[in-house]
Amino acid sequence: MAGGIFKIARRTRRKTKVTPAVKKFKVFVRGKNYLLREAESPPRKFGFYTTAFVEASSAEQAEAVAVGLLRTDLNLCDAGENEASDPPVIKIESVEEIQSFDGCKLPGTGPALFEEGT
């Protein structure tokens, strides 16, 4: 076709970022080996249990978020008198995916302290 103008339409692939679905998790955590002092008494070792409710894309990420919440909890960090050679330990007891946070205390419960060795 003489004198005609042809337009070439090219299909371009759009890169779409796939975001993993955010899920809700209940993470049950145990802490141990926390050297704490009550009033004027000598420091003693305590443990605790707590439940964290977090949003994450996987159970593994939920564990990391829950531990991060606990490590930034100023009450827990400031209260411990542990030496660097004998640090407190945080252990994930269970991770459960839940449908909603309805009825849950956010971001979590506790901690419920107990004296170790008793």
Number of C-alpha atoms within 10 A of each C-alpha: 5 4 5 6 7 7 6 6 6 6 6 6 6 6 6 6 6 6 7 9 10 11 16 20 25 25 23 20 21 18 20 19 19 26 21 20 15 9 7 6 8 9 15 15 18 20 21 18 19 19 24 26 25 24 20 20 14 15 19 10 14 24 24 13 18 26 18 11 15 19 13 11 11 10 10 13 13 10 13 18 17 15 9 7 6 11 14 19 11 18 13 17 14 13 19 13 17 14 10 12 15 8 6 13 12 12 13 18 14 11 17 12 15 13 15 14 8 5
